[in-house]
Amino acid sequence: MDSISPSVPTLASRTTSGVLRNRMAVRSMFGQDFPVQHALLGLAENAALPPELIDRLISSADAELAEAVAGRPDLSNAHTAWLMRFEDAAVRLAREGRRTVDDVDPLAQPRVALALLEEGSGRPEWAYRLAADPLVETRERLAACPALPHEVTQTLASDPDVRVVAELALWAPADIASQLATHPHADVRRSVAANEATPPPVLASLLTGAGLPPARSCAVCDQEPVPFVHDPNCERSDCSLPPGASCDGSHESTVFEIQQMALRNPATPVDAVAGFAGHPSTLMRVELAARSDLPIHAYLRLAEDPVPWVRATLAENPSIGESLIRTLATDHGHDVQRRLAHHPNVPLDVLSDVAAATRIGSALLPRIASATPHEVEEMAGATNPAVRMLLAQRRDLPPEIRDMLAEDPDAKVVKSIAPHPGLSDMQLRAMVARHGGRVIAKVATNPDATAKLLEDLTQHQPPVQKVFREVARHRNATAAALLACLTDRQARPLAARHSALPPAVIVGLLDDEDWQVMEAAAANPSLPYSAMSELVL
């Protein structure tokens, strides 16, 4: 395509449904109306949209529509060149590598140049220009770009706006991070403490304050007279301070955050952090309990912490050993046992006890995922149904184990195994017959569920609303099943997007009162060409 022409066939040359006539009348009287825009946004992602309609869609696009069209994988060079005049679309194309540095003028489109620099593919000279940009937002985004020239990082490090310097401090290389650790503004130091490139001795100093000159300002005293404590229920629309932020001249809330960031930073030396196991702040001890490099005595102390949150964080830490795991398995503090179940090395006998004692949820646990074939056999025969339920979350079980769990008398086990590939139509129907509404939604997610089974599930009495959403997503859903799904408010947008829906129904949904349904219908690849063409006027 050499150019994109906005020429459109005349209305008289087309056959138009009543629905689309009404839509065009609204557009004729009032311009591009809100519903039509949603339909066009859906059409922009329609995989079946032919090239000539892509041309017409682009030629009449506004900025919002242009960005949506820019996500199509089938655009020609001419299409992307046309879309580059819209900055949001150009940013998207640049991020996805579909336009290059030769297509970008950094002065005319600084956001596009920034997008390429953020992806590591921009020209170094752009960074010099953007470092002098009058907009703070531009310099702030530049500060987060990788592999900036050293002279540019030095320029940004001395930027008059602390937001730019703080952003740079998050990503700066070791030498710049070390330099910024002594910055007079506490917000910059907080960013340095979070930067994993910051040298360990500098992080230790930020954690303890030793060897650093006191900060002279923070976000709180920049805005308010000290002493000041920010009201957690502050209703000022122009206030950007976080709840509880405070400063009495020592910038205490930001200093606290500097310590938090340093404790969270894996590059902070263990010798500097271990002593925080007895810190009076629960938040500090929680950060410490998540670290993977502490000496055993620190973990033992944290295991006796009076606050369950600390012990629960420790329970999930992959660095604690079996002895401590077994100790925490008897801890009935809030969330301790549940999080211990997510430990990758929890012994299976401990996991069995924990599963019987607490609600773990339906996630596939790391220890279950790594179980050996012998362990899988043992768990499949466990007397505790909670263990069998956890095993049934795997989707790679041997057929004999899968089939045994499919016939389990416990509904929770059957619900977990129902989505497993390879189950037959007879097995899935038997699950529904035995356990009804407790398993039916999971049966509907099975990739091998037949079209007839999906239809039958939508007719189940009493109806299970989640079934409609799962059927509407299913690749095997038929028109009959999808029509039933359209009766459910949450399933309606999903069904409207399904290619098995009858074309006449899809066209009717273009006028739906729910914009999500309208957009989904327009994105449906089974939407007739005539309806697509009518939308792109």
SEBA-655070 format. One record per residue (C-alpha): x, y, z. Coordinates in pm, whole numbers, padded with zeros to 5 digits, always signed. Layout:
XYZ...
//
This chain:
+00000+00000+00000+00163+00324-00118-00080+00555+00061-00390+00542+00275-00689+00706+00119-00996+00803+00320-01219+00726+00022-01531+00532+00124-01790+00353-00093-02125+00529-00098-02397+00425+00140-02622+00331-00150-02373+00072-00265-02413-00140+00046-02675-00351+00212-02713-00234+00571-02885-00403+00863-03135-00207+01067-02897-00206+01361-02623-00045+01157-02860+00205+00996-02950+00329+01343-02584+00351+01436-02498+00551+01126-02788+00786+01188-02654+00865+01533-02306+00923+01392-02449+01142+01116-02628+01368+01362-02367+01393+01636-02032+01292+01489-01829+00993+01616-02046+00878+01906-01925+00696+02215-02071+00352+02126-01923+00364+01775-01579+00433+01923-01601+00117+02131-01704-00083+01827-01410+00057+01630-01170-00030+01913-01295-00386+01897-01269-00390+01518-00909-00271+01548-00813-00606+01702-01034-00821+01480-00802-01083+01329-01026-01123+01024-01028-00755+00928-00925-00746+00558-00646-00516+00433-00876-00267+00261-01073-00212+00582-00751-00175+00781-00665+00105+00536-00996+00277+00597-00980+00229+00972-00636+00387+00991-00724+00676+00761-01006+00787+00992-00839+00699+01325-00807+00934+01619-00528+00894+01875-00708+00629+02083-00803+00419+01783-00458+00455+01628-00297+00310+01940-00536+00013+01927-00466-00050+01559-00093-00030+01628-00120-00358+01816-00217-00555+01504+00050-00802+01388-00044-00773+01019+00035-00406+00958+00239-00311+00655+00523-00060+00656+00285+00195+00507+00039+00134+00791+00298+00181+01062+00441+00489+00890+00094+00648+00890+00038+00558+01255+00368+00720+01360+00196+01060+01346+00004+00958+01663+00242+00963+01958+00080+00686+02165+00067+00459+01860+00424+00549+01774+00538+00461+02128+00372+00122+02099+00527+00052+01760+00869+00158+01887+00846-00066+02195+00751-00363+01979+01042-00304+01742+00826-00228+01438+00973+00117+01380+01340+00203+01411+01555+00500+01511+01547+00624+01152+01172+00684+01184+01192+00903+01495+01261+01271+01546+01347+01302+01918+01262+01672+01923+00920+01627+01766+00835+01303+01949+01038+01281+02271+00813+01009+02416+00886+00785+02119+01259+00849+02152+01231+00763+02522+01050+00440+02439+01340+00332+02217+01596+00435+02478+01405+00237+02739+01428-00067+02513+01802-00007+02471+01774+00066+02100+01778+00447+02088+02067+00662+01972+02305+00782+02246+02290+01141+02120+01918+01148+02199+01999+01107+02567+02207+01427+02562+01918+01621+02409+01654+01477+02640+01864+01542+02951+01814+01912+02877+01441+01883+02806+01239+02146+02997+00977+01889+03102+01061+01719+03432+00863+01410+03325+01089+01364+03022+01409+01387+03226+01262+01158+03493+01182+00887+03236+01524+00930+03079+01682+00868+03418+01532+00518+03420+01676+00422+03079+01952+00159+03067+02309+00213+02949+02303+00592+02942+02627+00770+02851+02828+00856+03162+02809+01228+03092+02429+01204+03078+02406+01027+03413+02627+01296+03565+02400+01564+03423+02090+01391+03561+02261+01339+03897+02285+01716+03935+01935+01787+03803+01760+02069+03992+01448+01856+04038+01485+01589+04306+01237+01359+04130+01480+01319+03840+01773+01246+04071+01570+00998+04278+01469+00810+03964+01829+00799+03845+01939+00667+04185+01713+00363+04143+01894+00245+03829+02235+00412+03834+02560+00213+03807+02769+00160+04117+02982+00473+04089+02685+00708+04048+02490+00527+04319+02782+00571+04561+02795+00939+04477+02421+00984+04533+02428+00808+04872+02544+01136+05021+02282+01346+04842+02126+01601+05076+01771+01487+04995+01650+01177+05181+01430+01065+04892+01738+01021+04673+01907+00813+04942+01597+00591+04962+01633+00517+04591+02002+00439+04633+01912+00193+04911+01677+00009+04672+01933-00007+04387+02095-00354+04368+02397-00203+04191+02481+00006+04498+02807-00124+04654+02751-00332+04970+02951-00100+05201+02738+00194+05087+02418-00004+05154+02546-00088+05502+02603+00283+05567+02254+00370+05445+02109+00104+05675+02290+00225+05987+02362+00587+05896+02726+00542+05986+02974+00743+05780+02713+00952+05597+02633+01319+05653+02274+01373+05772+02017+01442+05500+01903+01804+05489+01556+01762+05341+01278+01517+05254+00943+01524+05075+00766+01614+05400+00968+01919+05503+00983+02028+05139+00608+02089+05163+00518+02143+05527+00657+02328+05830+00814+02090+06083+00727+01916+06301+00458+01761+06081+00271+01430+06075+00054+01364+05773-00303+01276+05860-00379+00925+05725-00727+01052+05639-00607+01367+05464-00867+01491+05215-00657+01756+05041-00671+01699+04667-00330+01863+04615-00150+01651+04876+00094+01385+04749+00238+01273+05085+00174+00910+05184-00037+00840+05494+00161+00878+05816+00458+01055+05654+00631+01267+05915+00929+01493+05975+01048+01657+06294+01364+01781+06129+01529+01438+06123+01322+01318+05823+01223+01014+06029+00963+00853+05803+01194+00867+05500+01491+00742+05703+01272+00450+05808+01197+00379+05441+01570+00395+05359+01630+00119+05613+01342-00084+05472+01481-00060+05120+01829-00157+05238+01694-00460+05426+01502-00566+05115+01808-00521+04892+01990-00857+04851+02320-00672+04801+02316-00534+05155+02578-00726+05361+02435-00990+05591+02650-00865+05880+02472-00532+05859+02119-00671+05850+02128-00963+06096+02101-00738+06399+01759-00616+06286+01602-00945+06405+01531-00765+06730+01427-00431+06581+01116-00282+06746+00944-00233+06408+00740-00525+06277+00789-00400+05921+01166-00421+05957+01150-00774+06094+00918-00881+05810+01170-00754+05554+01444-00944+05734+01243-01268+05749+01220-01272+05369+01598-01261+05318+01768-01578+05199+02117-01515+05339+02075-01489+05717+02271-01698+05969+02075-01972+06141+02064-01786+06473+01877-01498+06306+01619-01736+06155+01574-01904+06495+01508-01570+06658+01259-01471+06390+01080-01805+06435+01003-01695+06791+00886-01349+06692+00567-01244+06874+00405-01122+06550+00255-01395+06324+00323-01187+06012+00698-01219+06072+00677-01595+06132+00452-01643+05827+00702-01459+05607+00980-01678+05744+00775-01994+05682+00782-01938+05305+01152-01851+05296+01329-02121+05085+01647-02084+05290+01515-02225+05617+01597-02587+05683+01389-02891+05774+01424-02849+06149+01280-02499+06140+01012-02608+05891+00894-02872+06137+00890-02617+06417+00677-02377+06216+00443-02659+06113+00304-02657+06468+00262-02278+06470-00107-02186+06464-00043-01815+06415-00231-01642+06135-00115-01757+05789+00198-01937+05915+00094-02288+05814-00063-02178+05486+00256-02007+05376+00467-02297+05499+00278-02516+05253+00426-02302+04974+00783-02375+05087+00957-02557+04799+01126-02809+05029+00856-02884+05283+00862-03258+05369+00553-03437+05240+00456-03563+05585+00464-03205+05711+00264-03090+05410+00005-03356+05483-00034-03237+05841-00052-02873+05736-00307-02949+05463-00531-03112+05721-00499-02817+05959-00545-02512+05735-00704-02396+05409-00430-02381+05148-00632-02299+04838-00624-02448+04490-00278-02341+04374-00026-02599+04257+00229-02600+04539+00601-02604+04452+00663-02923+04652+00376-03100+04475+00504-02987+04135+00850-03134+04209+00728-03463+04355+00891-03778+04217+00685-04054+04051+00709-04261+04370+00589-03967+04581+00302-03909+04338+00187-04268+04390+00204-04229+04766+00006-03905+04763-00258-04051+04533-00322-04318+04795-00313-04083+05094-00595-04119+05343-00609-03741+05381-00829-03604+05097-00655-03266+05126-00332-03427+05007-00507-03594+04715-00667-03259+04628-00327-03088+04620-00185-03362+04398-00484-03332+04165-00374-02977+04080-00097-03122+03861-00173-03146+03491+00092-03404+03401-00021-03703+03605+00012-04058+03470-00321-04177+03323-00376-04436+03595-00330-04177+03872-00546-03922+03688-00827-04176+03641-00812-04287+04003-00846-03929+04124-01133-03871+03879-01330-04138+04068-01238-04004+04412-01534-03991+04654-01432-03645+04778-01574-03357+04571-01273-03135+04646-01041-03389+04484-01266-03428+04181-01294-03051+04145-00914-03027+04135-00866-03306+03879-01156-03205+03651-00949-02972+03425-00679-03238+03369-00625-03315+02997-00709-03664+02876-01029-03724+03071-01303-03878+02859-01653-03748+02804-01785-04037+03012-01552-03952+03302-01645-03584+03297-02016-03662+03288-01974-03906+03576-01813-03629+03783-02114-03403+03726-02356-03686+03801-02187-03761+04134-02103-03412+04256-02321-03171+04059-02274-02801+04116-01963-02848+04329-01754-02957+04026-01945-02845+03718-01754-02518+03661-01420-02699+03668-01552-02966+03432-01634-02685+03189-01267-02581+03186-01142-02920+03071-00976-02872+02730-01121-03201+02607-01481-03127+02704-01700-03207+02402-01934-02961+02235-02238-03160+02351-02114-03173+02709-02064-02795+02712-02420-02748+02585-02551-02977+02857-02355-02794+03127-02524-02464+03035-02861-02632+03088-02777-02774+03430-03038-02716+03699-02996-02532+03918-02770-02316+03699-02413-02244+03813-02325-01895+03692-01951-01957+03664-02022-02234+03411-02139-01977+03157-01810-01787+03180-01602-02101+03141-01808-02231+02848-01790-01890+02677-01410-01917+02687-01397-02276+02564-01269-02352+02215-01530-02630+02169-01832-02419+02259-02114-02432+02003-02363-02168+01898-02627-02325+02123-02397-02316+02425-02290-01959+02353-02648-01837+02318-02710-01969+02668-02397-01789+02788-02530-01459+02655-02797-01470+02927-02531-01425+03195-02406-01070+03245-02044-01167+03317-02025-01430+03044-02186-01207+02780-01868-01020+02672-01677-01350+02651-01945-01515+02442-01969-01211+02215-01605-01263+02119-01634-01636+02042-01608-01720+01672-01875-01994+01692-02146-01739+01768-02389-01699+01472-02301-01394+01256-02649-01242+01287-02623-01254+01665-02281-01091+01656-02416-00805+01446-02701-00755+01692-02452-00731+01980-02289-00430+01814-02581-00234+01959-02560-00384+02307-02601-00150+02603-02279-00290+02756-01975-00135+02586-01765-00443+02667-02008-00663+02476-02014-00420+02185-01633-00410+02169-01608-00789+02193-01860-00838+01913-01667-00603+01686-01349-00802+01760-01518-01131+01670-01354-01279+01356-01693-01417+01249-01839-01068+01217-01964-01040+00855-01767-00829+00611-02069-00608+00547-02095-00523+00917-01723-00450+00939-01748-00225+00637-02044-00033+00780-01851+00040+01099-01558+00192+00910-01726+00492+00752
//
